[in-house]
Amino acid sequence: MNKRLLILEDGSVYEGEGFGYDQFQIGELIFNTGMSGYQEVLSDLSYCGQIVLMTYPLIGNYGINRDDFESLDPAVFGFVVREYCEQPSNFRSDMNLDELLKMKRIPGIAHVDTRAITRKLRQSGTMRATMANGDENVEAIVKQLRESEPLHDQVSRVSTQKPFPIPARGKKVVLVDFGAKHGIIRELAARNCDLVVVPYNTSAEAILALHPDGVMLSNGPGDPKDLPQVIAMIRELIGKVVIFGICLGHQLIALACGANTVKLKFGHHGCNHPVLDQIHQKAEITSQNHNYAVEAESLADTGLEVTHTALNDRSVEGLRHTQYPVFSVQYHPEASPGPEDANHLFDDFIELMEKEQKK
């Protein structure tokens, strides 16, 4: 057994079995409530800087395949499970979970009490954590955890460095990449959108110079307030082009319009979160991954109205502008993993671009 420790900033220590890579980083420990979709979770760039704990007790039983990645280079800092399957059974499987983590340099720990850790995070909130070998000085690591500073550069780590096209003959869409999941690109491509993917720090002038029919603001990691230049860029775009924001993109739209965002106690991470569509009075099960949310009380006089609300905690899950063709959701309509209840929002984006073209 390769003894490995999971150490939290409150001094808690959990002993387990190490797997995956054997070098460690300090990250924010969060829990994900999905029963499946671990490959998509590991490759979701919105987890940059975080150590992900899966609440479902058995992970890895259907292996890893070539098709279900949401990025080429995962940015998660660690993976915590109750039990991982070394011998998956699935005709699509190309490798097991341990092999993937070694390949992508992600440390893992198994055979820890994930239920107890989840309860701790629900009671105390997310906290910094790291893994360590069994013979490390725990007191020194706890001190280091408490003195460490949170990351503020996650988006610059995961965004594309240069623009690139994905040509087609449909609507011209500029996708601003804050750590975009492949699922978003797949959904836009399936609707024949002529895509140009641009870095997170692209100017409004450069985006408008591409003459887009619409702009997609992607998901991504970290605190939206760490991106003041992006907020200013979005403010310039509003009223000039159709905008659709997902997750971090949703938060940035809110900030650009003068609203506020706050950090949630333990965030929403999983593919089983119920949301109420207030426009159609319909409940949808959604895939979510965010630690920050738009503060409902801050929306007065912003021109934004709430379109979707989380049924678990009543937090804001969707917005639209009352004057301009701008809308956003906090969750992931592309799923990957998770249900596709909200997939129609990509059709709404296409329809809104067509409507604006006719004016």
C-alpha positions in Angstrom: 0.0 0.0 0.0 1.2 3.5 -0.9 0.3 5.4 2.2 -0.9 9.0 1.4 -2.4 11.7 3.5 -5.1 14.3 2.8 -4.4 17.3 5.0 -6.9 20.2 5.5 -6.1 23.7 6.7 -8.2 23.1 9.9 -5.6 20.4 10.9 -7.8 17.4 9.9 -5.7 14.5 8.5 -7.2 11.6 6.5 -5.0 8.6 5.8 -5.6 6.6 2.6 -4.0 4.9 -0.3 -2.2 7.0 -3.0 -2.7 6.5 -6.7 -2.1 8.6 -9.7 0.8 11.1 -9.7 3.0 11.5 -6.7 3.6 15.3 -6.6 1.3 17.5 -4.7 -0.1 21.1 -4.8 -2.2 23.2 -2.4 -5.7 23.6 -3.7 -9.2 24.3 -2.6 -11.0 21.1 -1.6 -14.6 20.8 -3.0 -17.0 18.0 -3.4 -18.9 16.8 -6.5 -22.2 15.0 -6.1 -22.3 13.2 -9.5 -22.7 9.5 -9.6 -20.8 9.3 -12.9 -19.0 11.6 -15.3 -15.6 11.5 -13.4 -13.7 11.7 -16.7 -15.5 14.9 -17.7 -15.0 16.3 -14.2 -11.3 15.7 -14.2 -10.9 17.4 -17.6 -13.2 20.4 -16.8 -10.9 23.4 -16.7 -13.2 25.2 -14.3 -11.6 23.0 -11.6 -8.2 24.6 -12.0 -6.7 25.1 -8.6 -9.1 22.7 -6.9 -8.9 19.3 -5.3 -12.1 17.4 -6.2 -13.7 14.9 -3.9 -16.4 12.6 -5.4 -19.2 11.8 -3.0 -20.2 8.7 -4.9 -18.3 5.8 -3.3 -17.0 3.9 -6.4 -15.2 5.8 -9.1 -13.5 4.4 -12.2 -15.7 1.4 -12.9 -16.2 2.2 -16.6 -12.7 3.4 -17.2 -11.4 6.2 -19.4 -12.2 6.6 -23.1 -11.0 8.8 -25.9 -14.3 10.7 -26.5 -15.4 12.1 -23.1 -12.6 14.6 -22.4 -13.7 18.2 -21.9 -10.1 19.6 -22.4 -6.8 18.3 -23.6 -4.8 19.3 -20.5 -6.8 18.9 -17.2 -6.0 21.5 -14.6 -7.4 19.9 -11.4 -5.0 19.8 -8.5 -6.1 16.4 -7.0 -8.7 13.7 -6.9 -10.2 12.2 -3.7 -12.4 9.0 -3.8 -13.7 6.4 -1.4 -12.7 3.5 -3.7 -11.4 3.5 -7.3 -11.7 0.6 -9.7 -8.4 -0.8 -11.0 -10.1 -3.1 -13.6 -12.9 -1.3 -15.3 -15.5 -3.1 -17.5 -16.6 -1.1 -20.6 -16.0 -1.8 -24.3 -15.1 1.9 -24.7 -12.4 1.9 -22.0 -8.9 2.6 -23.1 -7.2 2.9 -19.7 -8.1 2.9 -16.0 -8.3 5.9 -13.7 -4.9 5.5 -12.2 -3.3 5.5 -15.6 -5.0 8.7 -16.6 -4.0 10.5 -13.4 -0.4 9.4 -13.9 -0.4 10.6 -17.5 -2.0 14.0 -16.6 0.1 14.5 -13.5 -2.8 14.5 -11.1 -2.4 13.0 -7.6 -5.2 10.9 -6.1 -6.1 9.4 -2.8 -8.5 6.5 -2.1 -9.9 4.7 0.9 -10.6 7.8 2.9 -14.0 8.6 4.5 -15.4 10.8 1.8 -18.8 11.0 3.6 -17.1 12.5 6.7 -15.1 15.0 4.7 -18.2 16.1 2.7 -20.0 16.7 6.0 -17.1 18.8 7.2 -17.1 20.9 4.1 -20.9 21.4 4.3 -20.6 22.6 7.9 -17.4 24.6 7.6 -17.2 25.5 3.9 -14.5 24.8 1.4 -11.0 25.0 2.6 -7.4 24.7 1.4 -5.9 21.2 1.4 -3.1 19.2 0.0 -1.9 15.6 -0.2 1.3 14.3 1.3 3.3 11.2 1.7 2.7 9.3 4.9 6.0 10.3 6.5 5.7 14.1 6.0 5.6 16.6 8.8 1.8 17.3 9.2 2.2 20.3 11.5 4.5 22.1 9.0 2.0 21.3 6.1 -0.9 22.7 8.1 1.0 25.9 8.8 1.8 26.2 5.1 -1.9 25.7 4.2 -3.0 28.4 6.6 -0.4 30.8 5.3 -1.0 30.1 1.6 -2.7 32.7 -0.6 -5.6 31.8 -2.9 -4.9 31.7 -6.7 -5.9 34.6 -8.8 -4.6 33.6 -12.2 -6.6 30.5 -13.0 -8.2 31.8 -16.2 -4.8 32.9 -17.7 -3.6 29.4 -17.0 -6.3 27.6 -18.9 -7.4 30.0 -21.7 -6.1 29.6 -25.2 -3.1 31.8 -26.0 -4.0 32.5 -29.6 -7.3 32.8 -31.5 -8.3 29.9 -33.7 -11.2 29.2 -36.1 -13.6 26.2 -36.3 -15.1 27.0 -39.7 -18.6 26.3 -40.8 -21.3 28.1 -42.9 -23.7 29.1 -40.1 -23.9 32.0 -37.6 -20.6 33.7 -36.9 -19.9 33.2 -33.2 -16.9 34.4 -31.2 -16.3 32.1 -28.2 -14.3 33.9 -25.5 -12.3 31.1 -23.8 -12.1 31.4 -20.0 -11.5 27.6 -19.8 -14.2 26.5 -22.2 -15.5 22.9 -22.1 -15.4 21.0 -25.3 -19.1 20.4 -24.8 -19.9 24.1 -25.5 -17.9 23.8 -28.8 -19.7 20.6 -29.7 -23.1 22.2 -29.2 -22.3 25.3 -31.3 -20.7 23.2 -34.0 -23.8 20.9 -34.1 -25.8 24.0 -35.0 -23.4 24.8 -37.8 -21.9 27.9 -36.1 -18.9 29.4 -37.7 -16.7 29.6 -34.6 -13.7 31.7 -33.7 -12.2 30.9 -30.3 -10.3 33.8 -28.7 -8.2 34.3 -25.5 -9.9 35.6 -22.4 -8.1 39.0 -22.7 -9.2 39.8 -26.2 -10.5 43.4 -26.5 -14.0 44.3 -27.4 -12.7 46.1 -30.5 -10.9 42.9 -31.7 -14.1 40.9 -31.1 -16.3 43.3 -33.0 -13.8 43.4 -35.8 -14.6 39.8 -36.5 -18.2 40.9 -37.3 -19.9 38.2 -35.1 -23.6 37.5 -35.0 -23.1 36.5 -31.4 -20.6 36.2 -28.6 -20.4 33.2 -26.3 -18.8 33.8 -22.9 -17.6 30.4 -21.6 -17.2 28.7 -18.3 -14.0 29.0 -16.4 -12.3 28.8 -13.0 -11.8 31.2 -10.1 -13.3 34.5 -8.8 -14.9 36.6 -11.6 -13.7 39.8 -9.8 -10.1 38.7 -10.7 -10.9 39.7 -14.3 -11.6 43.5 -14.3 -10.4 43.9 -17.9 -12.8 41.3 -19.0 -15.7 42.9 -17.2 -14.8 46.2 -19.0 -14.7 44.3 -22.3 -18.1 42.8 -21.8 -19.5 46.2 -20.8 -18.4 47.5 -24.2 -20.0 44.6 -26.1 -23.4 44.9 -24.4 -25.9 46.5 -26.8 -23.7 45.9 -29.9 -24.0 42.1 -30.3 -26.0 39.1 -29.0 -24.3 37.7 -25.9 -24.8 34.3 -24.2 -22.9 33.6 -21.0 -22.4 30.2 -19.2 -21.1 29.8 -15.6 -18.2 32.2 -15.3 -19.5 34.1 -18.3 -22.8 34.5 -16.5 -21.1 36.0 -13.5 -19.0 38.4 -15.6 -22.1 39.7 -17.4 -23.7 40.4 -14.0 -20.6 42.3 -12.9 -20.4 44.2 -16.2 -24.0 45.4 -15.6 -23.2 46.6 -12.1 -24.4 43.6 -10.0 -22.3 41.8 -7.4 -21.0 38.3 -7.0 -20.4 36.4 -3.7 -18.6 33.2 -2.8 -20.9 30.3 -1.8 -20.2 28.3 1.4 -19.4 25.1 -0.5 -20.4 25.7 -4.1 -22.5 23.7 -6.5 -20.6 20.8 -8.1 -22.5 17.9 -9.7 -24.9 16.8 -12.4 -28.0 16.5 -10.3 -29.0 20.1 -9.4 -32.6 21.2 -9.8 -33.3 24.6 -11.3 -36.6 26.4 -11.8 -37.1 28.1 -15.2 -39.2 31.1 -14.1 -40.1 32.1 -17.6 -41.8 28.8 -18.5 -42.4 27.6 -14.9 -40.6 24.4 -15.5 -38.1 22.5 -13.4 -34.9 21.2 -15.0 -32.1 19.0 -13.7 -28.8 20.6 -14.4 -25.0 20.1 -14.4 -23.2 22.7 -12.2 -19.7 23.6 -11.2 -19.2 27.0 -9.5 -18.1 28.4 -6.2 -19.4 31.9 -6.9 -22.9 33.2 -7.5 -24.7 36.5 -8.5 -26.1 38.2 -5.5 -29.9 38.6 -6.1 -30.1 41.8 -4.0 -27.6 43.5 -6.2 -29.6 43.2 -9.4 -31.7 46.3 -8.9 -31.1 49.0 -11.5 -28.8 46.8 -13.5 -31.2 46.1 -16.4 -31.0 42.4 -15.6 -33.8 40.2 -14.4 -33.7 36.7 -13.0 -34.8 33.9 -15.3 -33.7 30.8 -13.4 -33.4 30.0 -9.7 -31.7 27.1 -7.9 -34.3 25.0 -6.0 -31.9 23.8 -3.4 -30.8 27.2 -2.1 -32.7 29.8 -4.2 -29.5 31.3 -5.6 -29.6 33.0 -9.0 -29.1 30.5 -11.9 -30.1 32.6 -14.9 -30.4 36.2 -16.1 -31.5 38.2 -19.1 -31.2 41.9 -20.0 -34.4 43.7 -20.3 -33.2 46.1 -23.0 -30.4 44.3 -24.9 -30.0 40.8 -26.4 -28.0 39.4 -23.5 -28.8 36.3 -21.4 -26.8 33.9 -19.3 -27.1 30.8 -17.0 -25.0 29.8 -14.0 -25.3 26.0 -14.9 -24.1 24.0 -17.9 -26.7 23.5 -20.6 -24.1 21.5 -22.6 -24.0 19.0 -19.6 -20.9 16.8 -20.1 -21.5 15.2 -17.7 -25.1 15.3 -16.8 -28.7 15.7 -18.1 -29.4 17.6 -21.2 -32.6 19.3 -20.0 -31.3 22.8 -20.7 -29.7 22.0 -24.1 -32.4 24.1 -25.8 -30.6 27.3 -24.6 -28.2 26.9 -27.5 -31.2 26.9 -29.9 -32.4 30.1 -28.1 -29.0 31.6 -28.8 -29.4 30.8 -32.5 -32.9 32.2 -32.6 -31.9 35.4 -30.8 -29.1 36.0 -33.4 -31.6 35.5 -36.2 -34.1 37.9 -34.6 -31.4 40.6 -34.2 -30.4 40.1 -37.9 -33.9 40.9 -39.0 -34.1 44.2 -37.2 
